[in-house]
Amino acid sequence: MPPKKQKEATKSRANLAEDEGLDWLKPRALIKPDDQEEVSEADLEEEVGRVLCTVNPQWVPDEVAYHYGRAMFVAKPKPTYGKAYPLYIYQGTAIRKDSDEAKAQIAAGYGMVGFDDAGPKRAKVKKSAADEEEEEEPEAEPAAAAEEAKPEEDAVVEEEKPTEVEVPAEPTEVGVEGDETVAAEGGEEAEPEQKEEPVDDGSDEVLDIKPRVKKLANQFNFCERAALTYNFPRRSVDTQTVPPPRANYGATALQCIIFDFYQEDYAKKLKEKEEEKPKRLRKKAAKHAKSAQQIHDEQLAQRIREAWAILERLVNQNIYDDIAQDYRYWDDPSDEFREGMGSLLPLWKFQFDPMRTHAVCDIQWNPHYQDLFAVAYGSLDFTNQQKEGCLCMYSIKNPAYPEYAVITESPIICLDVYHEIPYLVCVGRYDGNVCVYNAQLTLESSYQYKSDSVKDKHSNIVWEVRWGARLIDGEASFFSISGDGRVVQWAVMPGELQATTIITLSSNVPPIPGPDGTMITINSCGSCICFHPEKADIFLVGTEDGMVHTCSLKYNKNYVRSVQGHHMPVYRIHYNHYNNSIYASCSGDWRVKIWEDGRDEPLFMFELGSPVGDVKWAPYSSTVFAACTADGKVYVYDLNVNKYRPICIQAVVSKKTKKLTRLDFNTRLPVIVCGDTKGTCHVLKLSPNLRVMCKPPKKAQGVDQRTLQIMKLDKLLSLVRDPPFTPGVVDEKFEED
């Protein structure tokens, strides 16, 4: 073989890359990202060993399944492959030699070797081609055997050319092929000049020639020779980085767990904010932070206070034992001899020493706890107004001191206890603000919610507040009415109160010119508010000019209807507990009136000879109501007994020094509580004639008490109603709209 051809045949990939026409084969520079982690050579060369063992940790020896036919667990059959799980199955092409298909292929000549036997042939080859040209005579038998093997090998090479499997581009001599094979085994390429050098000992090299096997032709791999092109080698660029840390985590996401995580995250954020503050502010906050010892001391003090409260109740029960006995067992025996007349028995008096100069502006029993009532301390003397007020909660178990008391910055004029959450109390203050107090919190926290003193507050006194129905989103809400003529709804949002003006009360007074000539509309001053017991969107409003307006949350531009109820400010409106169309109103014109929806004239009217501060229907009877006046008396009426005169007139305080302001019936106990202008709350017990229950008729013995009370009131109304009357005027108006 000429040296030039030998050089071309021995060219490697590295030699080809040096040509200018093969620039695409040149190596490319590896681009690394800037943030790639630098790994040392020792870490890269470190071998990570993995050990495979025969024990499968995921193997379940006895697997069972529930059999619905037998209604029991049965053992599943074990797999035939034992503990091994096949992860990947590939269908190969190898077949057994003793099968029929293999015998047919062998008979056709496929899979046969190119020699008589299956073993390798041994041939002696000379190292130099020059020695072969000098010798004319044939060599010995080993050389002859090698010459005989040449044509056979060439034939095998020619047969393998179409398949392009392990065959070079051009056929070469055995000697050269043998030299290249030896060089490949040594890892080096032999130069042509080195092959031409003679060997001193003149010995021949023995080569092991492996037999060639006839391959099966692939009938589906057809390529047109004219369309064959050069296939460029594929190149792939890989970047190895450190894998991120991973961990398996599992937990049950309950609502309480989610809440705890939110609390931890919120505390963490607060801590980060504290760290961002300057050091002087952090030191100031650290002074006020409570240590573990302080928290423990507070908890211990709370336990001591609870123990002292129980002990105080025991002492007061012994001190006021005679009053407790009268409250429990005594009934006025004179009621048996005076039919239709009753009396009020004075029991306890409640007074808070810091509030002796304040007036009881509002009072209400707790709807859940029958022995607890809330009191709002303020001032009704506007010429000498107090600078502060107080919210107290008294229990008849401890007349000496209130269970809860908090001093406010402004006098409290009204309050209302939430019927769903009995420890929430909303109050209206003299300065126009409204607040919500939580009796479960400590006194240091004061109010829990307060209106904004800049944009949301009333511009006048808040005369009454009432809790309303919950909003669509579930937030609690309450309503307030003020002397500025606005009815405002307050939504108790997390951390704040959101105000919405429901209606602005208009007046019949024509607009008056202002200082700059602008006509100013005069609003009517609201004094009280009362919601319909069943229809949460209907409410009554009393004004200082004596009007009683029926309003709706759906119609905030105008009144549903209006009635000229009184000639002086309306102090209180209250619905009957058994008939939702009947309500009572009281005013400073000395009169108490009983109204029915749809009528412009009252059903009953009573004159008490003094301004009436409050009126309430009894919860146990449909025809009994009570009123308190400025001359210190409590009037109790029963329309079923006497439609013209009260059945009880009880003087509670001296009219020269004190005036009664508010009263309220207990929903479970036969007592009422009323307050005066000197900060004293009086608890009075009703005599038997004032709390008479209805007796069922002989024909209807199984009728309950509520039905009997409704029948009694309907019978009374049928006697005083005018014949031409169509009930439900308000309802019809809403149905038409």
Buried (B, 14 or more C-beta within 10 A) or exposed (E): BEEEEBEEBBEEEEEEEEEEEEEEBEEEEEEEEEEEEEEEEEEEEEEEEEEEEEEEEEEEEEEEEEEEEEEEEEEEEEEEEEEEEEEEEEEEEEEEEEEEEBEEBEEEEBEBBBBEEEEEBEBBBBBBBEEEEEEEEEBEEBBEBBEEBBEBBBEBBEBBEEBEEEBEEEEBBBBBBBBBEBBEEEEEEBBBEEBEEEEEEEEBBEBEBEBBEBEEEEEEEEEEEEEEEEEEEEEEEEEEEEEEEEEEEEEEEEEEEEEEEEEEEEEEEEEEEEEEEEEEEEEEEEEEEEEEEEEEEEEEEEEEEEEEBEEBBEEBBEEBEEBBEBBEEBBBEEBEEEEEBBBBBEBBEBBBEEBEEBBBBBBBBBBBBBBBBBBBBBBBEEEEEBEBBBBBBBBBBBBBBBBBBBBBBBBBBBBBBBEEBBBBBBBBBBBBBBBBBBBEBEEEEBBBBBBEEEEBBBEBBBBBBBBBEBBEEEEBBBBBBBBBBBBBBBBBBEEBBBBBEBBBBBBEEEEEEEEEEEEEEEBBBBBBBBBBBEBEBBBBBBBBBBBBBBBBBEBEEEBBBBBEBBEBBBBBBBBBBBBBBBBBBBBBBBBBBBBBBBBEEBBBEBEBEBBBBBBBBBBBBBBBBBBBBBBBBBBBBBBBBEBEEBBBBBEBBEBEEBBBBBBBBBBEBBBBBBBBBBBBBBBBBBBBBBBBEBEBEEEEEEEEEEBBBBBBBEEBBEEEEEEEEEBEBBBEBBEEE
